[in-house]
Amino acid sequence: MILFRLLRLMYLTLVFNFKYFPFKQALKLPVFVYHAHFLALKGKVQIDSDHVRRGMIRLGFPRAATYPRTGITWRNHGKVIFKGSCKIPNDCYIIVGKQATLTFGDDFNMNSGTKLVCNCLITFGNYASVGWGCIIMDTNFHPLYDMDKKRFKKTFGPIIIGDYNWFGTQCYVMHSVTTPERCIFGARSMVTRGGQYESYCVHGGSPIHVLSRNVMRDYDNDHILDYSLPIE
């Protein structure tokens, strides 16, 4: 079983790298693919970094035991750009349309169960982090006709996510959203266009609003080491 998994990893990794990258760059194996469903290996993928190294991008690796180990589902007809290291684990979906450009900033970190649908433009800044089970899409697919104004309502638009943004579990990020740096969004936040998003703030609620100010994620102290309850 272990040998089979290693052979599958090697095969998927070789297919992805030599499909998308120039030969000399592909030889470095910058992308490790652990488990994947390739629905469409089309479009373009490029690494926009001066330091291309082996395994800097990891796709479909097992991370969360609460989600199935189904790897990554990949359907690309457009353009995907990696600005540096990137981690996209098990049970994630990357769907990119023909006219779309999807850009991951350096040190991008996505968690299991997330679905990312890009038909227009989605750009993540550096050090962005996306929690479990989020949905991020730059279109709502179905245009609604405004009978009073005699025109269709806006149905799609670019999503621009700032540096160090952090999205909690099951956030929804819809089209035409722009956020500044160091925004935090609480679990199940509905992030839509027109919102007043602020740096160093936690956003949440419905409608979404600032819950607390002057807070940030400390990446050097980012884990709880002791869950023991105090003795009464």
N, C-alpha and C positions, 0 to 999 in steps of 0.2 A: 504494500500500500504506500509506504513512504517513497519507494523507488518510482512508483507510478506518478505520485504527486510531483516529484522532482522532474521527471521527464515531461509532464504536462507544463510545469512552470517554464522549463527551458524552451519548449516548443512555442508556447504563447508569447514568451518574451522575444524570441527570435523573429517570429512572424510580425509582431508589432514594430519592433525597431527597424527591421530591414524593409518594411512596407513604407514607413513614413519618413525616415531620416536618410541623409546622404551616407554613402558607404562608410566613410571614415568615422562619422559620428555614430552610426549604428554599431560599429565594432566596439564602441565603449559600453554598449548596453545601458544607456541612461535610464531606460524604463524597465522595471521588473513587473511582469504580469503574473500574478499568482493563480488566479482563477477568473475566467471571463466568458461572457457570451457576446461574441462579435456579430451583431445584427447587420452592421455595415462598416467595413474598414475602408471608407472612402474619404473624400475631402483631403484636408491637409492638417498636419501636426508639425509644429516647430518649437524648438527650445531657444528662447531669447535670453541667453545667459552666457557670460564669459567663462563660466566654470562648469562645463559639462563633465559629469562624472558618473561612474557606474551606480545604478540603482538610486539615483537622485529622485526619481519619480516612481511611486509604488502604487499599483492598481490591483484591487480585488483581494487584498490580503485579509486574513481573518483577524478581526479586532473585537467585536462585541458579541458575547455569548447569547445576548438577547435577540439577535437577528440571525437568520439562516446563513450558512456559509455558501452562498450562491455566487460569490465573487462580484464582479462588476459587469453590468450590461452596457455595451458601448454601441452607439449608432451615430456615426459621424458622416455628414454630407457636406459640412462647411469647413471651418477653420478653427483649430484649437491651438492656443499659444501657452506655453509654460515659461514663466519668468524665472523659475528656480525650482527648488525642491517642492514636492507635492505628495500628499498621502490621501488616497481615496480607497476605502476598505470594502469589506463584503456587503452585499445586498444594496449597492448603490447603482444609480442609473444616470448615464450621461447621454443626452439626446441633443444633437446639433443639426439644425436645418441647413439647406443649401446656401442660403444668403446670410448665414449667421457667423459671428466670431465670438468665441468663448476664450477668455483670458484668465489664467490663474497666476496671481502674484507669487512672489517668492515665499517659501515656507507656508504654503496653503495646506490646511488640515480639515478634511471632511470626515464626518462620522457615519456609521452604518445606517442604512435605511433611507438615505437622502436621495431625492429625485431632482435632477437639474435639467431643465428643458430650455434650450436656447434656439430661437428662430430668428433673432434679430441681433442683439448684442448684450453680453453679460461680461463684466470685468470685475474681478476681485483684486483688491489691493494686497500689499504684502502682509503676511502674518494673519490673514483672515482665518477664522475658525467657524465651522458649521456643525451644529450638534446633530443628535440622532433624529431621523425621521422627518427632516425638513423638506419642503418643496419650494424650489426657486424656479420661476419661469417668467420669461419676458413677453408672454402673450397669453390672452385668455381664449384664443382660438375662434371664438364665435362673435362676430360683430353684431351689435345691437343698433337698430335704426331709430334715430330720434325723429318721431313723427312731427314734432313742433318745429324743429330746426331744419328738417328735410335733409338730414345727413347722418352718416354712421358715427357712432361714438368711437373714441379712441380705444383700440383693441390691443395694441402692442407698443413697446417702447423700450429703450435701453435700460439696463440695470447697472449702476456703477456703485460698487461697494468700496468704502475707504479702507485704509490700512488699519490693522489690529481690530477689525470688527469681529464680534462674537455673537453668534446666533444660537440660542438655547434649543432644547428639544422641541421638535414639531413646529417650528416657525414656518410661516408662509411669506415668501417675498414675491410680490407681484410686479407687473411691468411698470416702467417709467419711475423707478425708485433710485434716488441718489443719496448716499449717506456720507458724512464726514468721517474722519479717523476716530478710532477708539470709541465706537458705539457698541453698546451691549443690548441685546434683545432677549427678554425673558421667554420662558417656555410658552409655546403656542401663540406667540405674537403674530398679528396680521400686519405685515409691513407693506404699505401701499403708497402710491404717489400722493403728493400733497402733504405728507406728514412732516412735522417739524422735528427733525432728528438732530441731537446735540452730541458733541464729543464729551467723553468722560461722564456719560450718563447711562442708566439702565432704563430701557423703554419697555412698556408692556400694557396690558389692559385692553379693553374694548369700549370706545375707540382708543387706539394706542396713544400713550402719553408718557411723560417722564416720571419714573417712579422714584429715582434717587439720583443725586448729582455728586460730582467730585469722587467718582469711583473708577477703578480700572482693574484689569486683570494683570496680576504679577506673574509673568511667565517663568520666573526663577523660583517661585514658591507656589506651584500650581496644583498641588495634590494634598489631600487630607491624609495624614499618616496615621492618625489614631482616632478610631471611631468609638472608643470605650466611653461609657456613660460615667459621670461622676458618682462617687459613692455617697449616698445620703445618710 
